[in-house]
Amino acid sequence: MLGLGPLALSFFLLAPSGVSAANSFAGANNYYAYALPESDRITLLDGMQAAGMKVLRTWVSGQSAGQKKSDSVAVPDLEANGIGNYDDTILNLIDQLMVDAHARGIKLLIGMYDQNSLQAGDIYGRTYGVEGFYTSSVAINAFNQRITHILNIHKNSLLDDQPWSELGGYIFGYEAQNEPMIFDQSFYLDHLSWVCNSALQIRNNVGDINQLIFTGGGSAASSVQSTFFSSSCAIHVVAVHDYNDDYDNFMSSAISEAKAAGKKLLVEEWGSLAPSGSARTANISSNVQKINNYKVPWFYWELITNPDPGEGQDYEIEINGADWNTISGLADTTAAIANAAFDFSASLTL
């Protein structure tokens, strides 16, 4: 782990948020966007651009081919060949994705890893165990080196061999892991320091304060923890993941706490279950109305480029398919909301 220096300490607190003069905005999730064929990748980004969406969230975790029945290719994880043995294939693909996104006025929010891969028994899970990944000093050091490799050792050959840490015009922000420890709420609450310490590792690698650091989300209201608002925690943005439509139970107090701490908050994941139809359309509209009442940004889970395969918990919306007009129109509505709760404009600047 890189040492805690004056640079990192100076970035813990942001300027007080207050009521901003900025507008709100919308974005979307797709965890395998970089693995899509070029035509599908462009379809995704063109659709987002047409809807006025500003951020695409994805993460650095290997995937098998055919995610969500798409034509995505298999992509090995960064450390599929061994911990500390880096294969930059996935980073090279994300390099292309960020260039394509930037050309359409879209920036990336990039996770360093996904807890679903850990639980599925990837190399970290096999080596340290699921809980051991968060508690073993050896595992923590290995993961810190992964973060450093992604942010500073790897270079984007499409952008003058610059490291991601210097590509603030392309990258909105980072998070250490998608939904850390969501599998066990007690364990999560006992190890919130992992989120803050991993955020510090990111900050020690990224001097650009406008590349924000996110929590990675949790389970609805538990996404919001007072620990994250502490001046000693390197988190900039608390990311809410909510599939319960219960924003009214916690959002007002969470926003007040974020503002008091000089930090920010947004809804990083939410979705409406298929099948499509009037009930789903109404639910999508209701969710956005609730979020927009608080004037915070939202990212839909998730947008895809092929007909919805109806797998598992099915929240997918196909670009130009069923419910696309609904979600894209609501993104436009969100972008028109003035005096947003938080000002993200500096981080959205291309």
N, C-alpha and C positions, 0 to 999 in steps of 0.2 A: 504494500500500500504506500502511495506517495505520502509524504509528511504533510501535516497541517501547517500551512504557511500563512503569511499575512494576506496573500491574495485570496485564499479561501475564506478567511475570517471576514474580510471586507465585503464579501458578497452574501453573507447570511441574511441580512435584512435588506429588503427592497424599500424604495420610497413609499410612504403611506399611500394606500390605494384610493380611499375615499370614493366619491362619485366621479366618474371619468367623463370626459367629453367625447370619448370614443364610442363607436357603435359595437354592438355585439356581432357574433359571426357563428357560422356552423362549419362542421367538418365531418369526416367519416373515418371508419376503420376498415382495413383489409389486411390481415396478418400475412398474406402470401402474395401481395400485389407485385412484388419484385420477381416472382416466379412465373408470372403470366406471360404468354406470348406477346410480342410487341403490339399486335393489333388489339388484343384484349386490354392490355395495360393502357393503351391510348384511349380506348373506349371508356375505361374507368375514369381517367383523368379529364377527358373531354366532358363527360357527364358532370363531374364535380365542378369543373369550371363553369359550365352552363348554369349550374345551380348556385353559383357564387360561393361555393365552399372553399375554405382557405387552408385547411390542414388535413393531411392524410396520416393516420397513425398506423404503424406497422412495427415489427420487431425482428431482432436477429436471433432466430431459432430455425433450425433446419426443418424441412417439410418433405413428406412424400409427394409423389406426383398426384395430380387429379384432385386437389383440395376442393371441396364443395362441388364435385363433379365438373370442375373447370378443366381447361387444358394446361393447367400449371405443371411445370416440370419439377422433378425431384431436385432438392437443393440440400447439400450436406450442411450440418451445423458447423459453425466456426471451429469447434473443437471436436468434431466427430472422430478424428484420428488420434485423439489423446488430449488430456488437459494440458494446455500450454503449447500444443502443436497446432498452430493456426492454419486453417485453409480459408483463404479470403474470398472464395467463390461467392458466398452470400453477400459479402460486403461490396464486391464488384457489381453485383446485380442491383443492390440498393443505390450504388453510385449512379447507375443509369436511371433508376426510378427518380432520384432527386433532380436530375437534370430535366427529365421529361415533365416532372411536376412543376418545377420552377418556370418552365416555358409557358405554363398555363396559370401562373399566379398562385401556385399551391406550394406550401412548405411541408416538410415531414416532421412528425413526432416519432422518435425512434426508441424502442425499448431494447435494452442490451440482452434480454433473455425473456423466456416465458416459463412460468411455473408449471404449465401443462406439460412441457417437455420434461421438466424435472420429475413430475409425478409419473410420467409414462416410462421412466427408467432410462433416461439418456445417460451420458457418461458421468455427469455430476451426480445424478441419482444413484447410479451403480457404485460410484466410488465413495460417496460420503453419506448416502441415505438422504431421504427427503428433508428431515429435520436437521440432519448434520450439515447440510448445505448452508444453513443459516447460523449454525452454532460453532462448527469446527473452525479453528483459526487457520488451518491449512486450506480449507475450502474457501474461506473468506479472502485469503490472500490470492488464491488462484482466480477467483472471480474478479478481484480488483485488477489483476493483470489482464484479464479479458477486457475489462472496461478501458484500460489504458491502451491496449492494442487497437480496439475499435476506434477510439477517439483521436489517437495521436500517432500510432505506429503505421496503421493503414493509411494510404493516400489515395485520393480520388484522381485517377489518371485522366479523367474527362475534364477535370477542373484544375489544370496546372499542377497536378500532384500535391494538392493541398490536403491536410488532414481534416477530418470532419470538424474538429474543434475550431477550425478557422472558416467554416462554411456557414456562417450565420445567415447569409442571404438565401440559403437553401434549407436550413434546418431550424424548425421552430423550437424544438427542445428534446429532452431525453428523459428516460426513466430506467431505473436499474432492472426492473422486472415487471411484466404484466401480472397484476393481481398477486403480489407476494403473500404467501401463507394463507390464502383464502380458504384453503382446505381445512383449517383448524383455527377457529376464532380465538380460543384461549391461547394457543401458541402464538398467534399473530399479536395479540395484545401484550404478551410477555416479551416480544422481540421486535417491538417497533423501532428500537435503536438500529436494527439492521437496515431499515429503510433510510434513516437519516445518515448512517455511516456510508452506505452505498452512494447516496446523493453527494456526500462529501467527496468521495472518490471521483465522481463525475465532475464536480466543480473544480477539483484540483487539476483536472485535465482540460478544462474549458474555461478560459479567461473571459470569454464574451458573455456578459451578464444578460444579454438579450436572447441567448440560447437557454431557455428555461429548464428547470429540473422538476419533474413531476413525481408523485408518489407511486403511480402505477395502478391505483384504484383498489377497491375492496368490495365488500358486500353491503351495498346500499348505505345506510347511515354510518356503518362502521368504517366506511371510507374516510370519514372525518374524525381525526384524533387530535386532541390538544397538543400532543407531542410534536406534531408536524408544524404547529404554529409557533413553537418555541424559537427564540433567536439563536439557539445553539444547534438547530436542525437545518441542514443545508437545502431543504425542500423550498422551492419557490411557489409551486402550484399544487394544491390538493385536488386530486382527480377523483371525482365521484363516479362510481359504476352503480347504476340503479335500474333493475328490471322489475321493481315492485310498484312503480308509479307513486311512491310515497314521499316525494320531495317536500311536501308541505309539513312533514313531521320534523324536519331537521334543517332545511336549506336556509331559512332566515337566520337562525343562530349561527350556522356555519359561516355564512357570508359576513356577519358582524365580527366573528372571531378572526376571520382572515383579514378583514380590513384593519382591525385593531393591531394585528401582527405585522402589517405591511406586506402581506402575502396575497395570493390569488387563489381562485377556485373556479373550476368548470366541470361540466358533466361530460366525462371522457367516454363513457359507454352508456347507452340505453338502447332498447329495441322493443319492437312490438311483434308478438308472435303471429306467424301465419296460421291459417290460410288467409289469403287476401279476400277482401270483400268489405262491405259497409262497416262491419264491426271493427275490423282492423284499421280501416281508414279513420274511423272516429277515434280509436285508441291512439293512433299516431298523432293526430291533431291535438288530442287532449294532453298528451305528454309534452309536446312542444309548447302548448299554451302555458302549462304549469312552469316549465323551465323559463320561458320568456317572461313570465311574471316576475322572475327574480333577475332578469337581465344578465344572465350568464351564458357563455357559449355552450354548445353541445356538439358531440360527434356521434353519428349514428353507427350502431352495430347491426349488420355491416352491409356494405355495398358490394355486389358481385356483378360479373359480366355475362353470366349464362343463366338459363332458367333455374329458378330456385329448386334444389334437389329435395328439399323437405327433410333434411337430416337433423336428428336430435332436437335440441331446443332451437326452433327455426325462426330466426329473426331477419333473415337475409332479404334484401330488396335488390332486384336486378335493375341495372341501368337501362332505362327505356322500357322496363317491364311493368308488371302490376305494382301499383303504389308508388312508382317513380315520380309521377306528376305530383302526388301528394307531398312526398318528402322533399322534392326539389323546390316546390312552391313554398313550403314552410321554411326552407333554408333562406330563401329570398326575404321572407317576412322577418326572420331573425336578424338578418344583416341590416335591416332598416331600423332596428331598435336603437335609438340614440341614448346617450347618457348611461352606458352600460355600467354594471356594478364594478368592473375592473377594466383597466386599460391595457390591452395586449398589443397595441398598435406598433410599438417598437420591435416586438418579436415577430410580427407579421410582415414587416417591411422586407421586400425582396432585395 
